[in-house]
């Protein structure tokens, strides 16, 4: 039916594209770009600019400008925060390097990926332990991509833990491991460190044979 076709198109172009991006998959889609998002505010082929009165045109233009302004201001704020985070991240990397650790611990949830790519002292680090952005009482174990624009990581969390039931994980105070293994969580900082250590020591290649 027409309703079904509309739902399928909306799901494929909007819902699944965002969901795929959130789950570490590269899916080129117009809605995932700033220009694409703003272009969606243009009239459809059913209603050209000539069909709209001046009030409607002005309102759409103001909405588009508002979206662009919000994105611009937020991106500037993000850029400032990235620069401010650099010395803190570098200090954490240096501590891991001096202690010959393959995981890095940060007591603040900081943007770390760029420094992990640029700092030679971080080349052997596989995981970053840090507080959860969404739950202050929880700690996360994040993987490190091989490149800034890549979803491939230096190492993912072990296969047996991926998507495992929370009750099973909680036996070791772990609370969550994503089905792809790119991130995990624990109830405490100490448990998160243990999860990172387990991920480092676990040999996926051997276990998969």
C-alpha positions in Angstrom: 0.0 0.0 0.0 1.0 3.6 -0.3 1.3 4.0 3.5 3.5 1.0 3.7 5.7 2.3 0.9 6.0 5.7 2.7 6.9 4.0 6.0 9.5 1.8 4.3 11.1 4.8 2.5 11.2 6.9 5.7 12.7 4.0 7.7 15.4 3.3 5.1 16.4 6.9 4.4 16.1 8.3 7.9 15.7 5.8 10.8 18.0 3.1 9.6 20.7 5.6 8.3 20.9 7.2 11.8 20.8 3.8 13.6 23.5 2.4 11.3 25.7 5.4 12.0 25.2 5.1 15.8 26.2 1.4 15.6 29.5 2.0 13.8 28.5 1.5 10.2 29.3 3.8 7.3 26.1 4.6 5.5 26.3 7.6 3.2 23.0 9.5 3.5 22.0 13.0 2.9 20.3 13.4 6.3 23.7 12.7 8.0 25.3 15.9 6.6 24.6 19.4 7.7 23.9 20.6 4.1 21.7 17.6 3.6 19.7 18.4 6.8 19.2 22.0 5.7 18.3 21.0 2.1 15.5 18.9 3.5 13.7 22.2 4.5 13.3 23.0 0.8 9.9 22.4 -0.8 9.1 19.0 -2.3 8.5 18.6 -6.0 4.8 18.9 -5.1 5.3 22.5 -3.8 7.8 24.7 -5.6 8.8 28.1 -4.2 6.5 29.7 -6.8 3.5 27.9 -5.2 4.3 29.4 -1.7 3.4 32.8 -0.5 6.0 35.2 0.9 5.1 34.4 4.6 5.7 30.7 4.0 9.0 31.3 2.1 10.3 33.6 4.8 9.3 31.2 7.6 11.2 28.3 5.9 14.2 30.5 5.3 14.2 31.6 9.0 14.0 27.9 10.0 16.9 27.0 7.8 19.0 29.9 9.1 18.1 28.9 12.7 19.3 25.3 12.1 22.5 26.6 10.5 23.1 29.0 13.4 22.6 26.2 16.0 25.0 23.9 14.2 27.6 26.6 13.7 27.6 27.7 17.4 27.7 24.1 18.6 30.6 23.2 16.3 32.5 26.2 17.5 31.9 25.2 21.1 33.0 21.6 20.2 36.2 22.9 18.6 37.1 24.9 21.7 36.4 22.0 24.0 38.6 19.7 21.8 41.6 22.1 22.1 41.0 22.4 25.9 41.0 18.6 26.3 44.4 18.0 24.5 46.7 18.5 27.5 44.5 16.4 29.8 44.4 13.6 27.3 48.1 13.8 26.6 48.8 13.5 30.3 46.7 10.3 30.5 48.5 8.9 27.5 51.9 9.7 29.0 50.9 8.0 32.3 49.9 4.8 30.4 53.1 5.0 28.4 55.3 5.3 31.4 53.6 2.4 33.1 53.7 0.2 30.0 49.9 -0.1 29.9 47.8 -0.9 26.8 44.8 0.9 28.2 44.5 4.5 29.3 42.4 5.8 32.2 40.7 9.2 32.1 38.8 10.5 35.1 36.8 12.9 32.8 34.8 11.9 29.7 37.0 13.7 27.1 37.4 13.6 23.3 40.5 11.4 22.9 40.5 9.9 19.4 42.5 12.6 17.6 45.3 12.5 20.3 45.4 8.7 20.1 46.1 9.0 16.4 48.7 11.8 16.7 50.6 10.9 19.8 53.4 8.3 19.3 53.1 7.3 23.0 49.6 6.1 22.3 50.3 3.7 19.5 50.1 0.6 21.7 47.0 1.7 23.6 43.9 -0.5 22.8 41.2 0.8 25.1 40.3 4.0 27.0 38.6 3.8 30.4 36.4 6.8 31.2 33.2 7.9 33.0 30.0 7.4 31.1 28.6 10.5 29.4 25.0 9.3 30.0 25.3 7.8 33.5 27.7 9.5 35.9 27.8 6.4 38.2 28.9 4.1 35.3 32.3 3.7 33.6 32.9 2.9 30.0 35.6 1.0 28.0 36.0 2.5 24.6 37.8 1.1 21.7 40.2 3.2 19.5 39.7 3.5 15.8 42.6 2.8 13.4 42.0 6.2 11.9 39.7 9.1 12.7 37.3 8.4 9.8 37.3 4.6 10.3 35.0 2.3 12.2 37.6 -0.4 12.3 39.3 -0.4 15.7 42.7 -1.5 17.0 40.9 -4.2 18.9 37.3 -4.8 19.9 36.0 -6.2 23.2 35.9 -10.1 23.2 33.3 -12.0 21.2 31.8 -13.9 24.1 30.9 -10.7 25.9 29.3 -9.0 23.0 25.6 -8.5 23.5 25.8 -10.8 26.6 22.9 -10.6 29.1 23.4 -8.0 31.8 22.9 -10.5 34.6 25.8 -12.6 33.3 28.0 -9.5 33.0 27.1 -8.3 36.4 28.9 -11.3 37.9 32.0 -9.3 37.3 30.4 -5.9 37.8 30.3 -5.3 34.0 27.0 -3.9 32.8 27.1 -3.8 29.0 29.1 -4.8 26.0 27.8 -3.7 22.6 27.0 -6.4 20.0 29.9 -5.2 17.8 32.3 -4.9 20.7 33.2 -1.3 20.1 32.2 -0.2 23.6 31.5 -1.7 27.0 30.4 -0.4 30.4 30.9 -1.3 34.1 29.5 -0.4 37.4 32.8 0.9 38.8 36.1 2.3 37.6 37.9 -0.8 38.9 35.5 -3.1 37.0 36.0 -1.1 33.8 39.8 -1.4 34.1 39.3 -5.2 34.6 37.2 -5.3 31.4 39.8 -3.4 29.5 42.5 -5.8 30.8 40.3 -8.8 29.8 39.9 -7.4 26.3 43.7 -6.9 26.0 44.5 -10.4 27.1 41.7 -12.2 25.2 42.8 -13.7 21.9 39.8 -13.7 19.6 41.7 -15.5 16.8 42.4 -18.5 19.0 38.9 -18.7 20.5 37.2 -18.5 17.0 39.1 -21.6 15.7 
